[in-house]
């Protein structure tokens, strides 16, 4: 089952054309989103899967990938400058990031602690964290 199958079965989303918002977000963060996240953003803009609210480009609040990333970068290791927030778990300061290659990392608010790689891609994150 691929990432779009998971979204169709277990996700909450609306479809649309979010290409302008995605390009603007990438410009503002000075990076390109990983292919899997970018494809989801282009199709859905904003989405939830299971009980996980992921960042996106549709809203201008804490769920916006640009707002969340810029906010969280000030509390974390400089390695996050080449990453973006996909989810703030809302407890213990845990934040989930993705790099432009698609790997998934976790951080806590501490500039000395490097991000910890937890999954190779977004689909693995969904399968192992959302559906446990």
Steps between C-alpha positions, in 0.01 A plus 500: 500500500655832399471836671202611290313177576558567870365854462191379311421239764599669824557867433290812525559741216351698217648505153592810304779673315758619750795542263538875563497454878750211481743699286469801730564285808811348343626849413439630852688206651775506233471129432303246299261261669565127470305348212248312718412802714491729198256272316271490804511878536429557131190280517366568850658822628433396859422159641454280802556128521382298794518744791807678355470857367781559255624835382395631163449814295129571533490672841700792640534366854712248690402234243664693217830336405677837469371638831572177689846456350618856561367485855657164589839570341576758768491227768686221323838400360621681188457179296130585481583789265481243218175346629137596550246409766241243401346461846522648848393220730385743767674334795852504646605742225521216247499617140513285187699631202573388147810579298501562126604138438186380676651368824303558821660641816393582854622786717459633849553869577877503553747671266776255600313182413507397133176379340454124534410309185196283569378391152621490141186659352157642572316178419704311761417774752128470425499120518704478820376801697147568384375143491649356820 
